[in-house]
């Protein structure tokens, strides 16, 4: 693999894993928001 391909792979992996970790932190900080949105959709 060329150097540019390795750099692009590292960048994309960082973005994907970083987004997943950020989402997990967000859910961990505000788990009640997930329940509220589920209750709103079940009421409709």
N, C-alpha and C positions, 0 to 999 in steps of 0.2 A: 504494500500500500504506500502511496505517496504521502509526503508530509502534509499537503493540503487536505487530503482525505482524512487523515488522522485528526487534524485540527478541527475539521467540520464535524467529525464523529464526536469528539470531546465536547464541542460547543452544544451540539444537539442533545447529547446525553445530560449535560448540565442543565439545560433548559427543561427537559422532560422531568428529571428527578427533582429539580428545584421547584417546579410547579406542583408536583405531587406532594412534596414536603410542605409547601406553603398551604395547600388545600387541607392537609391533615392537621396542621397547626390551627388553621381557621376553624375547622370543625371541632377541634379540641377546646378552643377558647369559647365558642358559642354553640354548644350542642342543642340548646333550646330553640334556636332559630330553625333548625332542621325539623324539629317536631312541629313548630308553628306552621311552617309551610306545608307539611304533610296533613295537618288538621284542616287547613284552609282548602286544600284540594279535595279532601274527603267530604267537606260540607256542601260543595257545589253539585 
